Amino acid sequence: MKKCYTLAELAAAIGAEVCGNGERKIIGLSDDGENSPDRLSFMDSLKKARDIPNNVAVVANAQNFPEGYDGMKVTSFRAAMAKLLYIFEPRYEYAPGVSPMAFIAPSAKVHETAFIGPNCTISAGAIIGKNVKLIANVYVGPDAEIGDDSVLEPMAVVQRRTKIGKRCLLHSCAVIGADGFGIIPGGPDGKNVKIPQIGTVIIGDDVEIGACTCVDRATISTTAVKDGAKLAGQVQIGHNCSVGKNCVIANQSGVAGSTTIGDGVVMGARSGLNGHINIARGTQIAGVAIVMKDTKPGQILSGHPAIDHMENYRFRASLRRVPELLKRVKELERKIDDASNA
């Protein structure tokens, strides 16, 4: 059964200002265009008020809140949306306990408040912290550590000696601590030689790792993903890399080995970083861009190879003129030939 709250209760929970009837009952949230009277509708501009009936309760920033409506005024529209979504759809409400279908090595340490779901494996020497939730089919390797309040969704893999911080979320099929891609090419006539990868991975606190994302262990030392970083699905972080605090890396992006990413870097979908380079704090990289060399703080880059975004924009705009310029050149050549033959 869905939970029901008054507007006043919701406003108190997210730090908002109540408008209109604070005792109005709310059972959920409306998707864009639904506008159900017993659900909250989100309004990011006053233009939307034309499409939302005045019997609907709304959530909007103070400057966008329409007169005469019930609802809540907030200081940050997107932050309020996130808090409300958590209220109406709480996740991972599992009571502490261990499934009889799970395997826990005798030398592993599992906190009594943890939830260990069916078919999970916790290897020798592993440590599972307070309120950790391993949903199902999760593998935790020897001497690995899962920090307090972290959640590992089905089929997540944490390999040997890897450390996961507090309040982390690993989505399904994420693999943390697989061998880095260390290969000595043998050429046409020789055999490829694998370089043993004996390092580890350390994931900071409040990190989210998307589905099917891989963070490879270092050759000798550490691959690091620092506090607050958010990695989407199908992202590849190569061995010996360091991903800074609060970075955001979108789907299908790749980071080659031994690259250092500063704090607050944003990488668009399908972007890539060359190996052994430094990406400075606050760099923004557009989708599909490939960065081949060190960047400066706060740069905005796009293209392949990536360059300053505005420079790249002007270059691409000029390319659209090339067909017309070629026609003009051919016409000039024809006129020159006609004049020389006269």
N, C-alpha and C positions, 0 to 999 in steps of 0.2 A: 504494500500500500504506500502511496506517495505521502510524504510529509507535508504538513500544512503549517504555515507561519503567518503572523500578522505583519503588515508593513513595518510597524514599530519594531518588532523583533528582528526583522531582516536589517533594518537601518542600524540598529544597535550592533548587530554582528559585524557589519562591514564599515561602520563609522560614517554613515550617510545622514543627510537631513530629510526627515519625513515631510512630505507635502500632502495635504488633503487628509483623508481618513486613515489614521494610523492603525485602526482596528480591522481594516480590510483584510480578508483572508486570501493568501496566495499559496497555490499548490505546486507551482513550477515556473518554468521560463518558456516564453514563446520564441519560436524560430522567426527569422525575418519574414514578415508578411502574414504571419498567423494571427496575431493580435487577439488572443483569447482573454476575456474579461477576468478570469481567475488566475491568470499567469502574468508575469512581468514581461513587458516589451522593452527592448533596448532602442534608444534613440540617439544617434550620433550627430544629428543636425536638426534644426527647426523645420527644414523642408519635409522631414519624415512625418511631422505632425499632421500634414494633410492626409496621409494615408492611414493614420492610427485613430480609431474612434475615441471619443472623449470618455467612454466608459471603461477604458483600458488603463491599467496602472503602468507607469513608465519609469525607466531609469535613464538619467541623462546628466551631463555636466550642467553646472548652474546656469551658464550662458545659453544652453540649448533647451532648458526645461520649459515646456509649453504651459501657459497659464490655464488654470481650471482643471488640471489633471491630478489624480492621485499618483503617488509614486515617491521616488527618492532622488534628491539632488546629490551628486557625487563630485569629488574633485578630480578623479581620474576614471574616465569611462571604462577603459579596458581593464584596469585593476579591479574595479567593482564587478565587472563581468566575470573575471576569473574567480573572485571570492564567492559570488553567487552560484557559479557552476559547481564549486566544491561543496557548497551547502546542500544543493538539491541532488547531487550525484556523488555522495561519498564513496571512495574506493577502498578496497582492501580491508573490509571489516571481517577479519578472520580471528576467531578466538585462539589464544595460545594453545599449542599442542603439536604433536608429531604424528603424522599419518603412519599407520602400521605398514604401509607399503613403501616407506622411506628407508634409506640405508644411512646410518650414522656410524662412522668409525669410532671405536672405543676411545681413542685419544683426542677426538674432536670435542670442542666445547660449545655447547648450544645453550644460550640463555633461556631461562624458564619462561620468559614472556614471548619467545619467538614462535612463529607458525611455520612448520615444515610440512609441505604438501606431499601428495602421493608421487612416488617414483623419483623423489629427490635423492641425490647422493652427496653426502658431506664427508670428505676424505680425511685421512689421518692428519691431526695437527691443526685442522681448520678451526676458526673461531667465528661464531655467529652471535652478534650483539643483541641488545635489548630491542624488542618489538620488531625484529626483522621478519619479513614475510617472504618465504620461498614458495611460490604459488603451486607449481607442479613441474616435474621433469627437469628440475634445475640441477646443474652440476657445479659443485664447489671443490676445487682441487686441493691437494696437500698443502698445508700451511697457509692457505688463503684466509683472508679476513674480511668479514662483511660488517660494516659499521652500524650503529644503532639506527633504528627506524628506516632502514633501507628496504626496498622491495625489488625482488627479482621475479619477473614474469615468466611464464612457461618456456622452458628450453633455453633459458639464459645459461651461459657457460662462463665460469670464473676459474681460470687455470691456476696452476701451482704458484704459491708465494705472492699472488696478486692481492692488493689491498683496496677495498672499496670503502669510501668514507661514509659519513652519517647522512641520512635522509636522501640517499641516492635512489634513482629509479632506473632499472635496466629492463628494457622491453624485450619481448620474445626474440630468441635467437641471436641476441647480442653475444659477442665472444670477446672476452677481456683476457689478454695474456697468451694468445696463441703465438707461436714462433714468428719473429720478424723475418722478412724475406731477405735473408743473407745468403747470396749465391755467388760463387766464383764461376763465371761462364767458361765452359771448356772449349768453345768454338766448334767448328764443323767436325773435328776428328777426336776431340777429347770429351771427357765426362764432366758434367757440371758438378761442382763441389759445394755441399751445404756447409755454411758456417754455423756452428752451434749457437743458439740463442739462450744464454744463461741468465739474462737480466730479469727484470720484473716490470710490473705496471702498478702505479699508484694513482687511484682516482680520489679526488678531493671530496669535500662535503657538498651536498645539494646539487649534484651533477645528474643530468639525465642523458641516458644513452639510448638511441633509437633502435628499432627492430633491425636485425641483420647488420648492425654496425660492428666493426672490428677495431680493437685497439691492441696493437701487437706489442709483445714484450721486447725490451731492449736487448741488444747483443750482450752487453756486460752490466750496464748500470740500470737506469730507470726510464721508462716512458711515463710521462705524467699528463694527467688531465686535471686542472686545478679547480678550486671551489667555484661553484655556480655555473660552470660551462654547460651548454645544452647542445647535444649532438643529435641530429635527426637520423632517420633510417638510412641504411646502406652507405654509411660514411666509413672511410678507411683512414685510420691514423697509423702511419708507419712506425717502425721501431726507432727508439731513441728520440722521439719527438717530445715536445713540451707544448701543451695547449694551455694558454693563460686563463686567468680568472674571468668568468662571465662572458666567455666567447660564445658565439652562436654560429653553428656550422650546419647548413641546410643539406637536404637529401642528395645523395650520390656524389658528394664531394670527396676529394682525396688529398691526403697530405703525405708526401714522400718522406723517407727516413731522415732523421737528424735535423728536422726543421723546428725552429722555435717560433711559437706564435705568442705575441704579447697579449696583455689583458684587453678585454672588450673588443676583440676583432670579430667582424661579421663576414661570413663567407656565404654567398648565394648558392643556389642549387647547381650541382654539377661543376662547381669551380674546382681548381686544383692548385697545389703548391709544389714547386720543384723541391728537391732535397737539399739539405745543407744551406738553407737560407734563413734569414730572420725577418719575420713579419712584425712590424712595429705596432705598438699600442694604438688601438682605435682605428686601425686600417679597415676599410670596407671594400669588399671584393664582389663585383657583380657576378650574377649567374653565368656559368660556362667560361668565365675568365680563367686564364692560366698564368700564374705569377712565377716568373723565372728568376727573379733576383730580390735582394733586400728591399724593403719598403721604408718610407718615412712615416712618423706618427700622423694619424688622421687622414692619410691619403685615401682617395676614392678611385678605384681602379676597375677597368673593364677591358675586354678584348683578349686576343691570343697572338703574340704574348701581351700580357696586361700592361697598359699604360694609363696615364691620367685619364679619368673618365671623360672630361670635357674635350680633351685633345682627341681621344678616340671617337667621340661623337662628331667632331668637326671633320675628322678624316673620313668617316663613313658617309657623312653628308656630301663631301666633295666627290666621293666615288660615284654617287648617283648622277653626277654631271658628266662623267666620262663618256658615255655613248654620244651625247650631244656634241661634246668637244671633238670626238673622233670624226663626226660628220662634218664639222666645220673645218677640220684639218684636211680632210679629203677634198672638200670643196675648194679650199685655198690651193692645194696641190694641183687640182684640175685647172684652175685659173692661171696658175704659174706656167703649167705645160702649154695651155692655149696661147699665152702671151709669148712664150719662147718659140712657138711654132709659127707665129704670125709673120 
